C-alpha cells in the first residue's frame, strides 16, 4: 500500500470517528432555552419577599508589596492575617426584574475597618443568564439567541427525562465562557448550570441552582462562585455562597440582640477555616468584664505602623470612602492619591496623571446633590487641568437640575492679538520671543436643565470665560489689557425623535454682549449637533456624530473662537469616556482659529473582530474599535483621521493616521491604563 493511500485512509478514519463522537444538537431544545425568558412576566408583580444569606471567604495564598496598590486589597495586604470572611443576611423584595429592594438585617465582617475586598466578584453572584451578557456589559451568555454562533453546543438526554447541555466557545476570547447546564426538556428552563471563564483578572467558576417558577426561575436560588486572582506574584482565592430562602429565621423583636447569635441561626454550615475565623472574631469582640479594683493600662501602639501603614498608606494607596447621614444618604469617594494605574499617554499631551473625587447626598427619591471633581496633570505641557461640577437635581423624574461648573482648559494660542499689536507698534520689540500668543483659560458655567418629555428638553444659563495672558508684563508694556473676558447667556434645545434610545439632536446658542458684567468681547455663536449610538447584537455598536458650528456675529476682533462641541478633552478617561468622537492627532491650534467648523465622527465597536483571533493574545482582547473622522474649518478644507484601537484588562491602545488637505499629516498612538478600572 502506497504512502498516499495510507495517509488518505488515516484521514478518512479520523473523520469517521469525529462524525460518530459528535452527537446531533437538539435545535428545538435550544430554541426553548433561548425563548424561555419570553414566557416569564418580568415587569408587573405583586411583592415577592425572600431572605438571602450571603457569605464569602478570602485567602491570600501569596502576597507582596504590590498588593497594597490594588483597589480594595490594601487592608488584606498589610495585616498579619491571611484569611477573612464576611457574612450578611438580607431581606429582598421583588416587584419585577428591574425593581428589587434590599434591606440589610445582619452583617459580620472580619476584614479590617469593615471594608470590602474583591467586590468585583460580587457581580458574578447574580448573573443574567437569559440576557445578552451575563455580568453587566460583558461575558456573552450562551443562553441568549444572539450569541448562538459564538458557541458549540452538545446535548445528552438524562435518565430522568431532562437534558444535559454542554457549551464551549468557538474562540478562546475572554468575553466567552464554557460549561454545562441541566435543562427542563418541556419548557427549556435552566435547572442548574456550571459556568467557567476568566475576565478582568478573575478566573471564576459559577455553580447555580435556579428557581422553579415565575420571575424567580430566572434568578439563582443558590449560587456558589469560586474565584482566583493572580497579579505580579500575588495570589488570592475567594469562595462566595448565596442562599435565597422563603422564610425569615429571625424574629423582628430580637434583631437588636447579639449578631453572632442571630447569624448562627441563619448561616449554612461553616468550613473548618471559616470556624477559625469566626471564633477569632467572637473572641476579639467578646464583652470584657468590668473590674472595679484594677485599672487597665492602655496597650502601647507601634507609632511607625500607625503613621506609615494606617495613616499614610491608607490615604495614599486606597480609595477613600465614607458614608454619612442618619440613613447613609450621603457619601464621599476619592481615588488613591498615588496610583500609577491612572496614567494615560497621547503624543500631544504626553503622560497625563488623573485623579477624581466625588461626593453626593440624597434628599429623596426625586432630589439629590452631586459633586464630581476631576483633575489631570500633563507632564509634557506642565499644566494642571480640572473640572469641578456641582449638580443639584431637584426633579429627577424630568431630569430637572441646576449645574454649576468651574474648570480650566488648555493654554489657548491666539495670533490675532499678536498681529494687531505688531501692526500698531511695528518692529520696536522682539515679539516672537515674548510668547504673547499664549493665554491661560478659566471658565464658569451655570445652567438649568429640564426635560418636558422623553423627546424634548431645554437648558438655559450663563457662561463666563477668562483668558489671561501668560506674558502679562508684555501686554502692560504696550498698553494692552492682559485679560479678555466674555459673559454670555446661553440657550440649548434638545430633540430626541425616538426618545432616549434613539438619535439626539441639540442646538446651542450663546450671545456675549460687550460691557455686560465686565465682558470686553462680544460674539454670537450657534452650534448644531447630532449623535447616535446604534446597538447591534453581541454588544457591538456603531456610534455616529455630526456637528456644525458658526459664529454668526463677532465684534471688532476675532479673538478666542471657542466652541462648545468642538474642543479638546484635557482630562482623558477610560475606554468608555473619550475614545470615540475625538480627533486624536489634530493640532490644538485648529480648535480656536476658525469662525466655523463641520465635523463627522464614526466608530464601530465589537468584542470579536481582528486581534481576537490571534492565539493566546486574542484571549485577552475585550473590545476593538475602528475609527473614521472628518473635519472642515477655515484654511483646512479637509482633515481625515482614521484608526484602530483595542482594550484589554491591562490597557487601552489606539493607533491613528491623519491626512490634511489630501496629504499625509502624521501617525500617532495613545494608551491608557484600564487595570482595575471596574474594581
N, C-alpha and C positions, 0 to 999 in steps of 0.2 A: 504494500500500500504506500503510495507516494506521500511526501511530506505535506503537500497542499490538501490532499484528501483527508489526512489525519486532522489538520487544523480545522477544516470545514466540518468534520464530524464532531469535534470537540465543541465548536461554536454552536452547532445545532443542539447538542445535548444540554449545553448551558442554557440556551434559550428555552428549551423544553422544560427544564427544571424550574426556571423562573416562572414560566407560564402556569405550572402546576401549583407553585408555592403561593402565588398571589391570589387571594380569594376575591371574588367579584364583590364590588361595593354595592350595598343596598341603597340605591339612589332614592327610593321612596322614603326610607328612614331618614336619610339626610334632609330631605325636603321637610319632613315633620319636625326635625330638630331646629332647622332654620326658621320654621313658621310658628314654633311654639309660643314665642313672645307675643304674637298677634292674637292668640287665643286667651290671653290674660288681660283683665282690666287693670291697668297700672295708674289710672288717673283718679277717679272718684271712688272713695271708700269711706265707710264708717271707720271710726278709730279702732285700730288693732293694737293692743298693748302686749308687749313682750318684755322679758327681763334678760339681760345679757351679762354673762360672766366672762371676763377677759383677763388673761394673764400672759406674761411673756418673761423669758429668762434670757439674759445676755451674758456671754462668756468671752473674755478677752484671752484667746489662746496664745497670742503673741502680740507684743506691742513695743513701740519705740517712740521717740520724742515727736515724730511726725504726726502721730495720732492726735496730739494736742491741737493741731491746726484743722482737724476735720470737724465740720459743724456738728454739734450735739454730742461729740465724743470727748470733749475736754475733761468733763467730770469723771468719766470712766477711764481716762488715760493717765491720770496723775495720782490716783489714790492707790492704796495698798491692795484693796480687794479686787478680785478679778471676776466675780460673779455678782450679778444684780438681777433683781426681779421687780415686777410691777404688776399689781392686780387691781382691777376695779369692777364694780358692779353697777350697771346702768338700767334705768327704766326707759324703754323705747316705745314711742307712739308712732304708728304708721298711719298716715292719711293719704297715701299714694306713694308711688316710687320716688317722686321729687319733693315730697313733703313729709319729712321724718324729723321728729323732735327727740332729743336725748337728754335725760336728767341723770347726773352722776349721784349715786347713793352712797357708795363707799369707795375708798381708794387706799391702797398701801403701796408705798414706793420706797425702795431701798437705794435708789440712785442718789448720790449726794446732792443736797439742796433741792430735792424733789424735782429734779429736771427730767426732761425726756431724752432718750437716747435712741438712735436709729429710727426716728419717726417715719422715714421714707418707707420702711417695711409695713407700716400700718396701712398704707394704701392697698396692700395685697390681700388684706383680710376680708374685703368686701368687693370682690371682682364682679364686673358686669358681663356675665357670660354671654348674653344674647345681644349685646351691642357691638359696634364695630371694633372698639378697643376694650380690653379687659380692665385696664387701670388708667384713669384719667384719659389722656390723649395718646397713649402708646400701648404696645402689646396687642397686635391684631388677633382678635378672637377667632378660634377655629369653629365656633358655633354660630357665626354670622355668615349669611349667604354671600356677601360681597367678598369675603376672604377665601372662598372655596378654592379658587385656582392657585392659592398660595400653599395649600396643604395636600398631603397624601392621606387618604382615609382607608381603613380596613375594618370590616365588621365581622363579628363572631356571635352566633346565637348561643345563649346560655341555657342550661337545663331548666331554669325557672321561667323561660319564655322571654326574658329581657335580652338586650343585645349589648355586647361589649364592643365599643368602637375605639380604635386607636387612631391617633393623628400625629403627623410629623411634618415639619416644614420642607418645602422643596429646595430652599436655600437656607444656609445656616445664619440668617441675619438675626440681630438682637431684638428686632421687633416681632419675631415669631417664636412660638412655643411648641412643645411636644408633650404627649401624654396619652391618657386613655380616659374613657367615660363609660359608665353604665347607663343605658338608655331604656326608658319605657317604650316598648315596641308599639303600643297602641297610640300614644299621644306624642312621642318624641321628646318628652321631658327628661332632662338630665337628672338622674337619681344621685349618682356620685361621680366625682371626677378627680383625677390627679393631673396637675399641670406643672411642668418644669421649664425653666428658662433662665435667662441672665439679662439683666438690664440695669443701667445706672449704677454700676459697681456692685450690684447684689446678685448673687446666684441663689435661686429660690426654688422651692417645691411647695405647691399648694395642694392640700387634701380637703375636698369639700363634700359635705353631705347636704344636699339641697332640701328645701321644704317640700311638702307634698301637695299643696293645693293653693289656688289663688295667687295673690301677689307674693305670698311667702315662698312659693315654689320657684321663684327666680332669685331668691335671696338665700345665701348659705345658712342652713340651720346649725351647722357646726363647721368650723374652719380651723385647720392647722396649717401654719406657714413655717417652714424651716428655711432660714436664710443664712448665707455666709458672705461676709465682707472681707476682701483682701485688698491691701493697698500699701505698696512700698515696704514690705516686711511686716505689716500689721495683719493680724487675722482675728476676726470676731465671728462668733456663731450666735444665732438667736433662734428661739422657738416661740411662736405665738399660737395661742389657742383661744378661740372664741366659741362660746356655747350659748345658743339662743333658747330661752325657756318660756313656757306658758305661765308658770306660777311664780309668785314672789315668795321667797323663803324668809323674808324679814318683815316682821310686823311693823307698821308705821310708828307704833308707840315706843319702840325700843331703838329707833335709828340713831339716837344720840348716845347709845351705850358704847362700850369698848369696840372699836372697829376690827380688832383682831378676832374677837369672839364672833362678831357678825360675819366676817369674811369666812371664818371656819365653817359656818353653816351653809354657805353657797358654793364654795370652791370645789373644783374637781380634785381628785387625789393628787398630792404633790409628789414629785420625784424626790429621791434622796438629796440631790443637790439643792432643790428648792426648799426642802425642810430645813437644811442647814442655814440657808439664807434667812428664812422667816424666823427661825429660832434666835439667830443673832439679832435680828431686828427687834423681836419681842424682848429680849434681854436688855437691849440698849434703851428701849422705850418703856421699861417697867417702872412704875412709880416708885420713887425712893422713899423709905420711911423717914419721918421727921424725928431726929434725935435732939431733944432739947438740952441735953447735957454736953453735947460735943459740937463744936463749931468746925465745919469742914473748911479746909484750905483750898482755895481755887487752884486748879492744876495750871502749871506753867505751860504757856504756849510757845511753840517754836516760832520766834519772830521772823526768821528768814522765810519759813514756809508761809506764814500769814501774808507777808509782804509780796513775795515773788510768785507763789502759786495761787493763793486765794484772791489776792487783790489785783496785782499787775496781770498775771496770766488770765484770770477770769475776764478782765476788762479789755485786754488786747487781743486775745485769741478766740474768744467765744462770742456768740450772738447774745447781746444784752436784751433781756426780755422781762417785762413785768406787767402785771395786770393790776388795776386799781378800781375803786368804786365798791359800793356795798354788794353788788352782784357781778363784779368784774366787767362793768360796762366799758371801762377804758383800758387801753393797752399802750405800751411803749416798746418799740423794737429798734435795735441798732445793730448793724453788721459789725463783725470784728474790725478793730482799728488797723491791725496788722494781719493782712491775709494776701499772699501773693497770687491767690486764685482770682482776685478781682482786677486783673491787669488785662488790657487789650492793646492791640497794635494796629496801626494803619500807617502807610507811607507818609501821609501828610501831617498827622499829629504825633507820630512816633508812639512810644509807650504811654498809655493813659491809665492811671490808678483811680479806681472808683470806690465810692462809699455812699451808702444811703441809710437813712433813719426815718422811721415813721411813727406816728402817734395818732390815736383816734379815741373817740368817746361816743357811745351810742345813747341818745336820749330816749328814743322809742323805735319801734319797727319802721317808722317813716322819717326819722330825722337823726343825724349824727354830724360830727365834725371829723376832719381828717387832714393830717399834715404828712407830706412825704418829701423830705429834703434829700436831694441828690447832689453829690459833689464829685468832681473829677479833676485830676491834675495831669496836664500834658508835660512830660519831661523834655520833649523836643522844643516846644514853644514856651516852656516855663510859665505856664498860665494855670490858674485855678479857676475852674468853672463851677457854677452852682445854679440850681433852680430850687426854690423853696415855695411850693404852693400850699395855700391854706384853703380848705374847702368846707363849706357849711351846707349840708344837704337838708333843706327844710321841707322838701316834699319828694321823697324817693319814688313814689308811685308815678309821678310825672317828670322825673329827672330834674326837679327844681333845685338849683343850688346856686350859691354865691361863692365865687372863686377869686382869691387874691394870690398873685404870684410875683415873686421877686427873683430876678436872675440876671445873669450876665452872658455875653456872647463872646465870640472871637474878636480880636482886635481888627476893627474894620479898616480896610485900605481905601482911602479916598483921595484920588489925584486931582479931582476937580478943584478943591480948595487950594491945593498947592499951585495949580496952573493959574488961578485967579491972582494969587499973591505974587507970582512971578511976573504977571503982566503989569501989576501995579508998581513993583519995586525993581524990576529989571534984574541985572546980574550983580546987585550990590552985596549979596550974601551967597554962600555955598549952600544952596537949598537942598541939594541931594544928600548932604552929609547930616542933615538935621532930623531926618525921619518924620517930617511934618505931615506925611500922608497916613500915619498910624494913629488910631483912636481907640480908646477903651469904651466898651459899650455896657450900659446897665439899663435894665427896663423894669417897669412895674405895671402889672395888668390887673384890672378889677372888672369882673363880668358877672352877669346874672343870666342863668340859663333856665329855660322852661320848655317842656315838650307838650304841645297842645294835644297831640295824639301820637300813635306809633309812626305816623308818616310825616308829621310836621313839627319842627322845633325852631326856636329862635334864641338869640343871645344878644344882649346889649351891655355896653360897658365903656371903659375908658382905658387907654394905654399910654404910658409915658416912656419915652426913650431919652437917655442922656449919653451923648458921645463926648468924651473928654479927651483932648489931645494928649498923646504920650509925651511930646516935647512942648509942654505948656509955656515954658520960658520963651521959646522961639516965636510963638504966636503973640505973646505980650510985647516982644521986641519990635514986631512990625505993626503993632497997634490993632491986632485982631483978637476977637474973643477966642478963648481956648475951649469953650463948651458950647455944644449945639444941642438944643432941647426941642422935643416935639411932644405935644399933648393932643391926643386925638380921640374923640368919641368914636365908637365902633358899633356896627350892627351886623349880625350874622344870621342868615336864614338857611335852614337845612330841610331838605326834602328827601324822603325815603319812599319811593313809589310802592315798594313791596314790604314795607316795614323794616325792622332791624336786620332781617336776614337777606336783604337784597342790596342793590347798589345805593350809595349815599351821595347826594349832590349838595354842595354847600356854596353859598355866595357870601362873601365878606366885603364890607365897605368901611373905610376909615377916612376921616377928614380932620386934618390938623390945621388950626387957624392961628396965624401969626399973632402973638400978643396974648393969646388965651392961656392963662396960668403960666406966664413967662415963656411961652413957646416962641422960638425965634426962627422957625422954619415952617412953611405952610405946604400942604400937599393934599391930594385926594387920591385914594387908591381903591381899585376894585379887583377882587380875585374870585375866580370860579373854579371849583374843584370837584371831581367825581372819583369815587373809589369803590371797589367791589372785590371781595374775596369769594370766588366761586368754589364751593366744596365739591370734590369728586369722591369716588369710592376709595376705601382703604387709606384714609387720612391724607389723600392727595388734594391739592388745591391749585388754583390759578388766581393770582392776585393782580389786579389791574388798577392803574391810577392815571388820570389825565387832568391837567390843570393849566389855567391861563391867568396871567396877572398883568395889570396895566395901571400905570399912574395916569389918571385922567386929568390931573392938574398938578403943576409944580409952580413954585414961586419964582423968584429971580434966579434961583440956583437949582442944581440937580444933586445937591449933596445928600448922601446917605439914602440911596434907594434900597429899602429894606422890606422884603416881602414876608408874609406870614407862612405861606405854604411852600416857599422855595427858599430854604435856608439850611445851613449846616447843623447837624446834630453834634454837639460838643461833648456830651456825656454818653457815649455809646453803651448799650446794654447787651443782653444776650441775644441768642438766635431769633427769638420772637420779638425783640424790642425794635431793632433798627436795621435788620438785614434784608429789608425789602423797601422799595420806593425811595432809595437814596442813590446819589451819584458818588461813587467811591473815589474816583480819580479826578473829579472836576476841581480845578484850582479855585480856592475860596474867593478870589478876586471877582469871578463871574457872578457871584450871588448879589453884588451891590453895584454893578456898572451899567445896567440896562433898565430903562423905564418900562420894559415889558418882558415877559417870558412865556414860552409854551413848552410844556413837558409831558412826556408819556413814559410810564414805567410798567413793566410786566414781569411777573415772576412765576415760575412753575415749581411746585414743591412735591416731592414724593419720597417715601421711605425706601423704595426699592427701584433704583434707576440704573446708575452706571457703576460706581465703585462697589455697590452692594454685591456684585457678582464675583469680586476678586476673592480668591481663597484666603482664609484667616482674616485678612484686613477687613474684608467686606462684612464680617460678622459684627463689627463694632459701629458700622455706619447706621445712624438713627434716621437722618433725613438728608436729602440732597436738593439742591436748587439750581435752576438755570435762570439767569437774569438777562433782560434786554431793556435798555432805557434810551430815550432820545430827548434832546433839548434844543431850543432855538431862542437866542437872545440877540441883542444888538452886537454887531461885529463877530457873531458866531452863528453863521447861517445853519450849520448842522453839527451837532455833537452827539455821537452814538457811543454807548458803553454797554458791553456785554460781558458776562462772566459765569462762573460756575462755583458753587460752594457746597460744603457738606458740614454736618455736625456729628460729633461722637460724644461719648461720655466724658471725654477729656477737654475737647476744644472744638470751636467752630472755625473754619477756614474758608476763605474765598479768594479766587484769582480773577482779575478783571483786565480787560483791554479796552482802550479808548481810541476813537477816531474823531478828529476835529477838522471840519470843512473838507472831508473826504480823504484826509491823510492820517497815517498812524500817529497817535499822540501819547502813547505810553502804555506801560504794563505795570500792574501793581497787585498787591495782595493785602489782606488784613486777616487778623485772627483774634479770637477772644476765648478766654477760658470758660468752659461750661461745667467743669468739675464741681460737683456738689451743689449746683445752682438750684436743684429741686429739693434739696435736703432741708 
